[in-house]
Amino acid sequence: MARAINKGPKPSGGYAKVSSKSLKDAQEKSAKRLAPRPESRGLGKAARAPQRQASVYADAASSLHAALLRAQKHGIPKLDARMLLLHTLGKDALDAAWLVAHEQDSLTPPQATDYATACARRRAGEPVAYIVGYKEFYSLRLAVDARVLDPRDDTETLVDWALEHTATRVLDLGTGSGAIALAIKSKKPERQVFASDASEGALAVASGNAARLGLAVTFSQGDWLQPFAAPAEQGAAMKTFDLIVSNPPYIAEADPHVAALAHEPRSALTSGSDGLDDIRRIVAEAPAHLNAGGWLLLEHGHDQAEAVRALLAQRGFGDVQSRKDLAGIERCSGGSRPS
């Protein structure tokens, strides 16, 4: 006989009977409670494995508009974010109209990864021009990379001034990507344009740009005017020009802003304790390479105009003056050959 479970007094109505169906249901519920449960996410071995973190800049399936906003939220300027996104998508980096028309399109996983990488590089201080591989300067698309300085809009002031001068033979010192020389040649194709740079890598970039743009510029490797000095033993005359232009290094070695330019070639940025060492050398050597009535035009720092004008005047240059950039800053100074 089954033993009684209840040890208390027997109820007046007797003990309730348990049906076989109720007993079966109770057993099933008990089995479910005792069965092993599946591992919850975050507790098992699979969950403990490294998981791919979502990018702070963009995720797959994000709309292009959302990706742009996300990049800006994390410190990428709007124009930079837009150019990087267009480049990632294989479009012209300046085609903002295409981006507006397709802002609800989604990024694919590879595109999201590439865009995140590009944004991370820009956030680390690398110029957009290096990331996309080119820079627009004076209506020319120039290939640029870490071998040359990223051309600045301010330098177009120097080109504007150079184009005002009547000159048959023009020399660009420290040409870098070839920006100044190629801009002058594109606007004044009848001029004979020469350019020099001490860096073999820079000349490779510049000559590549000239070939792609179909602009005939003669490039020479050497330190400032050295390639144009005639060997004394040959008794030949020095090569001379009607106009010499240059955007030389002009940042002081200890300038705290240099750290933000770490991705660009330091040799193209800094020049001695006051930033004027290379300008001093160019001012000293240029007269021997200028034809009668020739001019020397130099770009310099925002606070160096007075010092550069003084150097030109001390060397005997005439009509010494400065030109302002679009921001109203005296950005270039120059003068005519000493008599």
Wavefront OBJ file of the C-alpha trace (Angstrom):
o trace
v 0.000 0.000 0.000
v 1.080 3.516 -0.683
v 2.112 5.463 2.326
v 0.136 8.528 3.214
v 1.989 11.807 2.499
v -0.036 14.013 4.731
v 0.636 13.416 8.400
v -2.071 15.648 9.696
v -5.629 14.715 10.510
v -7.640 13.325 7.679
v -9.942 15.945 6.122
v -13.604 15.366 6.461
v -13.935 14.868 2.719
v -11.031 12.410 2.536
v -7.863 12.829 0.533
v -8.228 14.028 -3.089
v -7.463 11.452 -5.676
v -4.682 12.175 -8.238
v -5.548 11.202 -11.823
v -3.032 9.495 -14.116
v -3.178 12.487 -16.474
v -2.257 14.933 -13.711
v 0.583 12.695 -12.646
v 1.934 12.563 -16.209
v 1.802 16.378 -16.537
v 3.698 16.810 -13.307
v 6.402 14.410 -14.438
v 6.838 16.291 -17.739
v 7.198 19.618 -15.960
v 9.768 18.119 -13.604
v 11.749 16.718 -16.572
v 11.825 20.142 -18.228
v 13.150 21.740 -15.051
v 15.924 19.186 -14.779
v 16.919 19.199 -18.486
v 20.202 21.039 -19.350
v 19.596 24.582 -20.525
v 21.314 26.063 -23.613
v 24.192 28.413 -22.825
v 23.112 32.014 -22.803
v 25.042 34.499 -24.964
v 28.044 35.845 -23.137
v 28.496 32.876 -20.802
v 29.688 29.996 -22.980
v 32.990 29.291 -24.689
v 31.802 30.696 -28.024
v 30.727 33.921 -26.414
v 34.035 34.197 -24.605
v 35.892 34.141 -27.954
v 37.034 37.552 -29.289
v 34.194 39.338 -31.042
v 34.694 41.817 -33.927
v 33.901 45.256 -32.570
v 31.763 47.590 -34.614
v 33.627 50.567 -36.061
v 32.961 53.942 -34.471
v 32.894 55.441 -37.973
v 30.628 53.124 -39.990
v 29.021 49.697 -40.008
v 27.869 47.504 -42.831
v 24.303 48.352 -43.837
v 24.655 51.913 -42.505
v 23.361 54.492 -44.943
v 25.950 56.791 -46.489
v 24.338 59.733 -44.715
v 24.561 57.955 -41.352
v 28.202 57.051 -41.998
v 29.022 60.708 -42.696
v 27.335 61.896 -39.525
v 29.062 59.202 -37.498
v 32.491 60.176 -38.825
v 31.864 63.841 -38.027
v 30.703 62.919 -34.533
v 34.078 61.273 -33.967
v 36.186 64.227 -35.027
v 36.432 64.056 -38.831
v 35.683 67.432 -40.495
v 32.642 67.335 -42.788
v 34.548 67.953 -46.031
v 37.182 65.349 -45.135
v 34.536 62.774 -44.181
v 32.753 63.328 -47.476
v 35.918 63.032 -49.584
v 37.008 59.882 -47.774
v 33.590 58.282 -48.206
v 33.472 59.047 -51.926
v 36.988 57.677 -52.330
v 35.999 54.523 -50.455
v 33.075 54.050 -52.829
v 35.332 54.419 -55.872
v 33.870 57.795 -56.804
v 35.510 61.137 -57.456
v 36.331 62.540 -54.029
v 34.904 65.927 -55.040
v 31.601 64.635 -56.420
v 29.396 65.867 -53.578
v 26.317 65.832 -55.814
v 26.561 62.055 -56.272
v 26.716 61.585 -52.522
v 23.611 63.704 -51.951
v 21.721 61.683 -54.562
v 22.744 58.364 -52.982
v 22.807 59.257 -49.288
v 20.369 56.473 -48.392
v 22.448 53.780 -50.086
v 23.976 51.221 -47.712
v 27.625 50.397 -47.192
v 28.772 46.859 -47.882
v 30.943 45.182 -45.203
v 34.182 45.764 -47.203
v 33.239 49.396 -47.788
v 32.477 49.922 -44.099
v 35.888 48.479 -43.199
v 37.706 50.602 -45.771
v 35.918 53.757 -44.667
v 36.715 53.087 -41.015
v 40.390 52.627 -41.935
v 40.456 55.868 -43.928
v 38.795 57.799 -41.088
v 41.224 56.372 -38.538
v 44.163 57.507 -40.696
v 42.712 61.008 -40.982
v 41.985 61.138 -37.242
v 45.673 60.318 -36.680
v 46.651 63.438 -38.650
v 47.390 62.021 -42.084
v 46.399 64.482 -44.845
v 43.341 63.582 -46.894
v 45.472 64.043 -50.022
v 47.738 61.163 -48.968
v 44.767 58.899 -48.249
v 42.949 59.520 -51.539
v 46.217 59.903 -53.471
v 45.716 63.305 -55.049
v 45.078 67.012 -54.448
v 43.368 69.682 -56.513
v 45.629 72.717 -56.978
v 44.998 75.594 -59.346
v 42.474 73.464 -61.275
v 45.034 70.677 -61.667
v 44.680 67.237 -60.124
v 48.092 66.368 -58.704
v 49.135 62.946 -57.473
v 50.640 63.299 -53.995
v 52.020 60.988 -51.350
v 54.284 61.101 -48.302
v 57.322 61.963 -50.459
v 56.021 65.488 -51.027
v 54.313 68.262 -49.122
v 50.531 68.363 -49.316
v 49.928 71.451 -51.539
v 48.166 74.261 -49.668
v 45.583 76.644 -51.063
v 47.675 79.539 -49.718
v 50.340 78.751 -52.305
v 47.949 79.751 -55.094
v 48.710 83.345 -54.035
v 52.300 82.805 -55.173
v 51.120 81.385 -58.518
v 48.777 84.355 -59.044
v 51.664 86.755 -58.495
v 54.005 84.795 -60.756
v 51.477 84.878 -63.602
v 51.369 88.684 -63.440
v 55.033 88.922 -64.397
v 56.279 88.897 -67.951
v 58.792 86.079 -68.087
v 60.156 83.706 -70.715
v 62.207 81.477 -68.428
v 60.762 80.542 -65.026
v 62.357 78.471 -62.250
v 60.513 76.832 -59.343
v 62.847 75.941 -56.469
v 61.906 73.038 -54.164
v 59.113 71.955 -56.484
v 57.819 69.012 -54.429
v 54.774 67.651 -56.278
v 55.405 70.181 -59.054
v 52.371 72.221 -58.021
v 53.749 75.720 -58.707
v 55.704 74.872 -61.861
v 52.821 72.915 -63.391
v 50.253 75.582 -62.503
v 52.358 78.258 -64.214
v 52.929 76.075 -67.277
v 49.224 75.240 -67.545
v 48.295 78.938 -67.641
v 51.297 80.150 -69.628
v 52.230 77.291 -71.985
v 54.585 79.532 -73.971
v 56.906 79.905 -70.987
v 59.962 77.708 -70.475
v 59.469 76.309 -66.998
v 62.201 74.634 -64.957
v 61.966 73.069 -61.508
v 64.375 71.587 -58.984
v 64.246 69.593 -55.789
v 66.858 67.906 -53.611
v 64.606 64.862 -53.145
v 64.702 62.133 -55.760
v 61.335 60.883 -54.539
v 59.752 64.320 -54.892
v 61.041 64.647 -58.434
v 59.537 61.262 -59.279
v 56.135 62.531 -58.107
v 56.521 65.863 -59.918
v 57.680 64.352 -63.221
v 54.852 61.821 -63.032
v 52.349 64.659 -62.656
v 53.873 66.548 -65.579
v 53.676 63.477 -67.821
v 50.075 62.695 -66.859
v 48.982 66.311 -67.397
v 50.942 66.682 -70.614
v 52.864 69.723 -69.361
v 56.483 70.181 -70.451
v 58.575 71.143 -67.424
v 62.316 70.489 -67.126
v 63.209 68.926 -63.764
v 66.636 68.859 -62.110
v 67.816 67.293 -58.871
v 69.884 69.366 -56.494
v 69.887 71.674 -53.510
v 68.159 74.944 -54.395
v 70.148 76.688 -57.172
v 73.031 74.202 -57.235
v 71.838 72.381 -60.412
v 72.017 75.667 -62.345
v 75.496 76.723 -61.315
v 78.027 76.242 -64.158
v 81.117 74.176 -63.324
v 83.990 76.601 -62.928
v 86.410 74.442 -64.928
v 84.156 74.597 -67.992
v 84.021 78.376 -68.016
v 80.322 78.346 -68.952
v 77.855 80.959 -67.814
v 75.340 80.175 -65.089
v 71.805 79.400 -66.161
v 69.644 82.447 -65.649
v 65.914 83.106 -65.482
v 63.427 85.938 -65.725
v 61.504 84.742 -62.697
v 62.415 82.529 -59.748
v 59.659 81.347 -57.416
v 59.782 79.151 -54.344
v 57.706 77.841 -51.481
v 60.632 76.771 -49.272
v 60.523 75.343 -45.740
v 59.824 78.206 -43.338
v 58.723 76.712 -40.005
v 61.026 77.040 -36.998
v 62.476 73.745 -35.800
v 60.990 74.143 -32.319
v 57.561 75.280 -33.488
v 54.959 73.239 -31.532
v 52.749 72.964 -34.634
v 55.301 70.712 -36.346
v 54.031 67.726 -34.365
v 50.668 67.967 -36.143
v 52.476 67.675 -39.489
v 54.307 64.460 -38.661
v 53.040 62.658 -41.771
v 54.655 65.169 -44.154
v 58.384 65.291 -45.001
v 60.072 67.364 -42.320
v 62.729 68.565 -44.763
v 59.954 70.386 -46.658
v 58.637 72.062 -43.504
v 61.343 73.276 -41.118
v 64.338 75.541 -41.645
v 66.498 76.458 -38.679
v 65.720 78.094 -35.379
v 63.662 80.924 -36.906
v 62.432 79.137 -40.033
v 64.381 81.422 -42.364
v 67.603 79.504 -43.087
v 66.562 78.345 -46.567
v 65.058 81.701 -47.474
v 68.334 83.384 -46.520
v 70.231 81.055 -48.818
v 67.855 81.556 -51.748
v 67.924 85.346 -51.348
v 71.733 85.290 -51.262
v 72.157 83.069 -54.347
v 69.263 84.143 -56.568
v 70.710 87.396 -58.007
v 73.400 85.486 -59.915
v 70.639 83.471 -61.639
v 68.290 86.332 -62.497
v 68.303 88.195 -65.792
v 68.117 91.978 -65.804
v 64.711 92.997 -64.543
v 64.099 89.498 -63.172
v 62.119 88.863 -59.999
v 62.366 86.555 -56.992
v 59.062 85.617 -55.333
v 58.915 83.674 -52.063
v 56.160 82.177 -49.954
v 56.705 82.401 -46.191
v 54.996 82.097 -42.823
v 52.109 84.254 -41.684
v 54.351 86.350 -39.434
v 57.540 86.458 -41.525
v 56.764 89.087 -44.189
v 58.665 91.892 -42.478
v 61.734 89.692 -41.908
v 61.761 88.443 -45.523
v 61.372 91.954 -46.908
v 64.343 92.989 -44.790
v 66.450 90.123 -46.181
v 65.570 91.098 -49.752
v 66.357 94.757 -49.153
v 69.684 93.933 -47.497
v 70.673 91.875 -50.545
v 69.912 94.833 -52.802
v 66.609 93.721 -54.324
v 64.462 96.567 -55.601
v 60.722 97.244 -55.386
v 60.473 94.914 -52.399
v 56.864 94.143 -51.505
v 54.478 91.526 -50.109
v 51.214 89.968 -51.249
v 48.261 88.931 -49.101
v 46.399 85.645 -49.346
v 42.602 85.325 -49.333
v 42.598 85.566 -45.541
v 44.338 88.950 -45.698
v 47.665 87.595 -44.423
v 50.935 88.684 -46.034
v 51.852 85.281 -47.455
v 54.459 86.079 -50.146
v 57.268 88.607 -50.555
v 59.541 89.441 -53.455
v 61.655 91.946 -55.284
v 63.481 92.660 -58.546
v 67.094 91.747 -59.229
v 69.697 94.054 -57.718
v 71.203 96.373 -60.347
l 1 2 3 4 5 6 7 8 9 10 11 12 13 14 15 16 17 18 19 20 21 22 23 24 25 26 27 28 29 30 31 32 33 34 35 36 37 38 39 40 41 42 43 44 45 46 47 48 49 50 51 52 53 54 55 56 57 58 59 60 61 62 63 64 65 66 67 68 69 70 71 72 73 74 75 76 77 78 79 80 81 82 83 84 85 86 87 88 89 90 91 92 93 94 95 96 97 98 99 100 101 102 103 104 105 106 107 108 109 110 111 112 113 114 115 116 117 118 119 120 121 122 123 124 125 126 127 128 129 130 131 132 133 134 135 136 137 138 139 140 141 142 143 144 145 146 147 148 149 150 151 152 153 154 155 156 157 158 159 160 161 162 163 164 165 166 167 168 169 170 171 172 173 174 175 176 177 178 179 180 181 182 183 184 185 186 187 188 189 190 191 192 193 194 195 196 197 198 199 200 201 202 203 204 205 206 207 208 209 210 211 212 213 214 215 216 217 218 219 220 221 222 223 224 225 226 227 228 229 230 231 232 233 234 235 236 237 238 239 240 241 242 243 244 245 246 247 248 249 250 251 252 253 254 255 256 257 258 259 260 261 262 263 264 265 266 267 268 269 270 271 272 273 274 275 276 277 278 279 280 281 282 283 284 285 286 287 288 289 290 291 292 293 294 295 296 297 298 299 300 301 302 303 304 305 306 307 308 309 310 311 312 313 314 315 316 317 318 319 320 321 322 323 324 325 326 327 328 329 330 331 332 333 334 335 336 337 338 339
